[in-house]
Amino acid sequence: MKKLFFAGMALALFQTDLTVKRQIEELPEGGEAYPLPGGFADIERLHNHGLAGGGCTGHMTGIVRGTALATTACAGFFLHLLTTPGQLIRTAGAAFLTGGALSNLYDRCRRGYVVDYIRFHTPFKRLNRLVFNLADFFIFIGAVLISVGNGSHSQS
């Protein structure tokens, strides 16, 4: 039961991000920003041809190879946790991490870029320049859950 639940969760996260990206792709790139309620962030379509923050732009072959290797490692760790008793927090984290990593890898392989679309408004200029997608948040949540799970002695 645990295996099916967490495998389904990883696939649902992957599919959720891809569905949102399909909708975002209908917006004009570099066009108008659409403010989210509360004004803390905008929806703005961006094609990222590199790594986080646009690093390594122009080196997609190497980026795909590197992210494919990292995604394979995440998936392997996830599969290991699926068969390890008492690792619910870490397994949930690995599901988030794997779902997010697969979505961004899919973009790089299929589109040649990652679709990013969430820009925050903060007092930090450097953070304001970055544009994220749901997969990025899934990866972050996954890393946090895996870290928390490493410190937990009573995982059931």
Summary of the structure (lengths in Angstrom):
residues: 156
radius of gyration: 16.5
end to end distance: 13.9
largest distance: 49.1
contacts: 471
relative contact order: 0.19
helix: 61%
strand: 12%
